[in-house]
Amino acid sequence: MLSRVADSIYWMNRYVERAENVARFVDVHLHLQLDAAFGADEQWAPILATSGDHAAFDARYPSPTRDNVLRFLSFDEANPNSIISCLRAARENARAVREVISSEMWEQVNRAYLMVCDAAAGDALESPHEFFTAVKNASQLFVGVSYLTMTHNEAWHFGRLGRLLERADKTSRILDVKYFLLLPTVNDVGLAYDDIQWGALLKSASAFEMYRKKHGLLSPAKVVEFLLLERKFPRAIRYCVVKAERSAHAITDTPLDAGASPAERALGSIRTTLDASEIQAIMAGGLHEYLDAFQTRLNAASDAIHETFFALRPMTPSMAPPPMSQSQSQG
């Protein structure tokens, strides 16, 4: 497969997943604000700090009010991580590989982008929960259509690899928001408001019912363990890393004794760390510090994937293909 095609499929899926996770990211904060006993507007800044968009926001908006933050993260086309920017980028990547993906995939990503454009021109932020739910549903429909209408070959694994890396990163950031930035004071730990936050956190990852089936009552350590180390829940970080490593191996299709690529080694190293992690040690050492280190290593894995599969390199004489015969040229 051409690296250009693989790159487009990879980023098409990352951008669709990123749009969904921005919607989840903001929606959980909207739920928290409904039950907050403190000033709502003053608590919108942490979302920008955790998403890494604080500097870009400050350059364009006077203060982190509810309306400013919602518009910046939803419809600001100058913000490359806004929902509308992500879906526009996904659509352009899909356009570039229409001959590789199914027509249903193209139609769904195009439909999602046009839906967000219509919302931006209207008053969607008057009822933001409905808008963010529509974005999440559009992304999930794209994932389902991809699974059912595309051959699970190398191209499909590039798409799944991008989607899972993006999901793992954003799940870690949602956890970080709860534990490090959105908690008003340490005195609130263990109070009713703290339980409301943990419940909202689980709902933001569509994990509330699955968590309750496994653990019952809310417990901070068990919630973190479920979203971080659970093997079978699709939005858990460990699940995403394991499946991403399998897709990377499926793409290279190398024997186990032949040596792994840099991308496989980077993902395997993260998976090994997660396999060896215990929730008690994570909480004792600091959840924020653990997640910060994880995000750094995941960024390094993303760089390794780029270098392994997408980076253009000058062709040396030994790499050059043999001269084409007349029949090969015509073919």
C-alpha positions in Angstrom: 0.0 0.0 0.0 1.2 3.5 -0.8 2.2 5.4 2.3 0.1 8.3 1.2 -3.0 6.2 1.1 -2.2 4.6 4.5 -1.6 8.0 6.0 -4.9 9.3 4.8 -6.8 6.3 6.1 -5.0 6.5 9.5 -5.7 10.2 9.9 -9.3 10.0 8.6 -10.1 7.7 11.5 -8.1 9.7 14.0 -10.0 12.9 13.1 -13.4 11.2 13.3 -12.5 9.8 16.7 -11.0 13.1 17.9 -14.3 14.9 17.0 -16.2 12.3 19.0 -13.9 12.6 22.0 -14.0 16.4 22.0 -17.8 16.1 22.1 -17.4 13.6 25.0 -14.9 15.8 26.7 -17.1 18.9 26.7 -20.3 17.0 27.4 -19.0 15.5 30.6 -18.1 19.0 31.8 -21.6 20.3 31.0 -23.0 17.5 33.2 -20.6 18.4 36.0 -21.6 22.0 35.8 -25.3 21.1 36.3 -24.4 19.8 39.8 -21.6 22.1 40.7 -21.9 24.3 43.7 -19.3 26.8 42.5 -18.9 29.3 39.8 -19.5 27.7 36.4 -17.7 30.2 34.2 -14.5 30.0 36.2 -14.3 26.3 35.7 -14.1 26.3 31.9 -10.4 27.1 31.8 -9.3 23.6 32.9 -10.8 22.0 29.8 -8.6 24.2 27.6 -5.5 23.5 29.7 -6.0 19.7 29.6 -6.8 19.6 25.9 -3.6 21.6 25.2 -5.6 24.5 23.5 -5.2 27.2 26.1 -2.7 29.3 24.2 -4.7 29.2 21.0 -7.9 30.1 22.9 -6.3 33.0 24.7 -5.1 34.4 21.4 -8.7 34.6 20.1 -11.0 35.0 23.0 -11.0 37.4 26.0 -12.1 35.0 28.7 -13.0 31.3 29.1 -16.7 31.7 29.5 -19.1 28.9 28.7 -20.1 30.3 25.3 -16.6 31.1 24.3 -15.2 27.7 25.1 -18.1 25.8 23.5 -17.8 27.8 20.3 -14.0 27.4 20.3 -14.1 23.7 20.7 -17.1 23.1 18.5 -17.2 25.5 15.5 -14.0 27.6 15.5 -12.4 26.8 12.1 -9.2 28.4 13.2 -8.9 25.8 15.9 -7.5 22.7 14.3 -8.9 20.5 17.1 -12.5 21.8 17.0 -15.2 19.4 16.0 -15.8 21.1 12.7 -12.1 21.3 11.9 -11.6 17.6 12.7 -14.6 16.5 10.6 -13.4 18.7 7.7 -10.0 17.1 7.8 -11.5 13.6 8.0 -13.7 14.4 5.0 -10.7 15.6 3.0 -8.7 12.5 3.9 -11.7 10.4 2.9 -11.9 12.2 -0.4 -8.3 11.4 -1.2 -8.9 7.6 -0.7 -12.4 7.1 -2.1 -11.1 4.3 -4.3 -10.0 2.4 -1.1 -12.8 2.9 1.3 -16.4 1.9 0.8 -19.0 4.4 -0.6 -20.9 4.0 2.7 -17.9 5.2 4.7 -17.5 8.3 2.4 -21.2 9.1 2.6 -21.2 8.9 6.4 -18.2 11.1 7.0 -19.6 13.6 4.5 -23.0 13.5 6.2 -21.4 14.1 9.6 -19.4 17.1 8.3 -22.5 18.7 6.7 -24.5 18.1 9.9 -21.9 20.0 11.9 -21.8 22.8 9.3 -25.6 23.2 9.6 -25.3 23.2 13.4 -22.7 25.9 13.3 -25.0 28.1 11.2 -27.8 27.6 13.6 -28.3 27.8 17.3 -27.0 24.3 18.3 -25.2 25.7 21.3 -28.5 26.6 22.8 -29.0 22.9 23.4 -25.4 21.6 23.4 -26.1 18.2 24.8 -28.2 17.3 21.8 -25.5 18.5 19.4 -22.7 16.6 21.2 -24.9 13.5 21.2 -25.4 13.8 17.5 -21.6 14.1 17.0 -21.0 11.0 19.1 -23.6 9.1 17.2 -22.2 10.1 13.8 -18.8 8.9 14.8 -20.1 5.6 16.1 -22.0 5.1 12.9 -18.9 5.7 10.9 -17.0 3.0 13.0 -19.9 0.6 12.5 -20.0 1.2 8.7 -16.3 0.8 8.5 -16.4 -2.5 10.3 -19.2 -3.9 8.1 -18.4 -2.6 4.7 -14.6 -2.6 4.4 -12.4 -5.7 3.9 -10.3 -6.2 7.1 -7.0 -5.9 5.3 -4.0 -3.7 5.7 -6.0 -0.5 5.0 -8.6 -1.4 7.6 -5.9 -2.0 10.2 -4.4 1.4 9.5 -7.8 2.9 10.2 -8.2 0.9 13.4 -4.7 1.8 14.5 -5.4 5.5 14.2 -8.8 5.3 15.9 -7.5 3.4 18.9 -4.5 5.6 19.5 -6.7 8.7 19.5 -9.2 7.0 21.8 -6.6 5.9 24.3 -5.1 9.4 24.4 -8.5 11.1 24.9 -9.6 8.6 27.6 -6.5 9.4 29.5 -7.2 13.2 29.2 -10.8 12.8 30.4 -9.4 10.9 33.5 -6.9 13.7 34.0 -9.5 16.4 33.9 -11.5 14.7 36.7 -8.7 13.9 39.0 -6.3 16.8 38.6 -8.1 19.9 37.3 -11.9 19.8 37.8 -11.9 18.7 41.5 -12.4 22.0 43.5 -10.4 21.1 46.6 -9.0 18.0 48.2 -11.7 18.4 50.9 -14.3 17.4 48.3 -12.8 13.9 47.9 -15.3 11.3 49.1 -18.2 13.7 49.3 -21.5 13.5 47.3 -20.2 15.9 44.7 -17.2 13.7 44.2 -19.5 10.7 43.4 -21.4 12.9 40.9 -18.1 13.6 39.1 -17.1 10.0 38.9 -20.5 9.1 37.6 -20.3 11.8 35.0 -16.8 10.6 34.1 -18.1 7.1 33.4 -21.0 8.4 31.3 -18.6 10.5 29.2 -16.9 7.2 28.1 -20.3 5.4 27.8 -19.0 3.2 30.6 -21.5 3.7 33.4 -23.6 0.6 32.9 -20.7 -1.7 32.2 -18.8 -0.4 35.3 -21.9 -0.9 37.5 -22.3 -4.5 36.2 -18.8 -5.3 37.2 -18.2 -3.3 40.3 -21.5 -2.0 41.6 -21.0 1.0 43.8 -18.8 3.9 42.6 -15.3 3.8 43.9 -12.6 6.2 42.6 -9.9 3.5 42.5 -12.2 1.1 40.7 -13.4 3.7 38.2 -9.8 4.5 37.3 -8.9 0.9 37.1 -11.9 0.2 34.8 -11.1 3.0 32.4 -7.3 2.5 32.5 -6.7 -1.3 32.9 -9.8 -3.1 31.8 -9.1 -5.7 29.2 -12.5 -6.1 27.6 -14.1 -2.6 27.6 -13.6 -0.9 24.2 -12.9 2.6 25.5 -10.5 1.5 28.2 -6.9 2.5 27.6 -5.4 -1.0 28.0 -7.9 -2.4 25.5 -7.1 0.3 23.0 -3.3 -0.2 23.3 -3.6 -4.0 23.0 -5.7 -3.8 19.9 -3.5 -1.1 18.4 -0.5 -3.3 18.8 -2.3 -6.2 17.1 -3.1 -3.9 14.1 0.5 -2.7 13.9 1.6 -6.4 13.8 -1.1 -7.3 11.2 0.2 -4.4 9.0 3.9 -5.5 9.1 2.9 -9.2 8.9 6.4 -10.2 10.1 7.2 -13.5 11.9 7.5 -13.2 15.7 11.2 -14.2 15.5 12.0 -11.7 12.8 12.1 -8.6 15.0 9.4 -6.0 15.5 9.2 -2.6 13.8 9.8 0.5 15.9 6.0 1.1 15.9 5.4 -2.4 17.3 8.2 -2.0 19.9 6.8 1.3 21.1 3.2 0.0 21.4 4.5 -3.3 23.0 6.4 -1.3 25.6 3.3 0.6 26.6 1.2 -2.6 26.7 3.8 -4.3 28.9 3.7 -1.4 31.3 -0.1 -1.5 31.5 0.0 -5.3 32.0 2.3 -4.8 35.0 0.5 -1.9 36.5 -1.6 -2.2 39.7 -4.2 0.4 40.6 -3.0 0.7 44.2 0.5 1.7 43.0 -0.9 4.1 40.4 -3.1 5.9 42.9 -0.3 6.0 45.5 2.2 7.4 43.0 -0.3 9.9 41.6 -2.8 9.4 38.9 -1.9 12.6 37.1 1.8 11.7 37.0 1.0 8.3 35.6 -1.3 9.6 32.9 1.2 12.4 32.0 3.9 9.7 31.5 1.5 7.6 29.5 0.6 10.5 27.2 4.3 11.2 26.6 4.9 7.6 25.6 1.8 7.4 23.4 3.0 10.5 21.6 6.4 8.8 21.1 4.5 5.7 19.7 2.6 8.0 17.3 6.0 9.3 16.1 7.3 5.8 15.7 4.2 4.9 13.6 4.8 7.9 11.4 8.5 7.0 10.9 7.7 3.4 10.3 4.9 3.7 7.8 4.4 7.2 6.5 7.7 9.1 6.5 9.1 9.7 3.0 12.7 8.7 2.6 15.1 9.3 -0.3 15.5 6.1 -2.4 19.0 4.7 -2.5 20.3 2.8 -5.6 19.9 -0.5 -3.7 16.2 0.3 -3.1 15.4 1.3 -6.7 13.2 -1.1 -8.6 14.5 -2.8 -11.8 13.8 -1.1 -15.1 10.2 -1.9 -16.3 9.8 -4.0 -19.4 7.4 -2.8 -22.1 4.6 -5.0 -20.9 5.0 -3.7 -17.3 5.0 -0.2 -18.5 1.8 -0.7 -20.4 0.2 -2.5 -17.5 
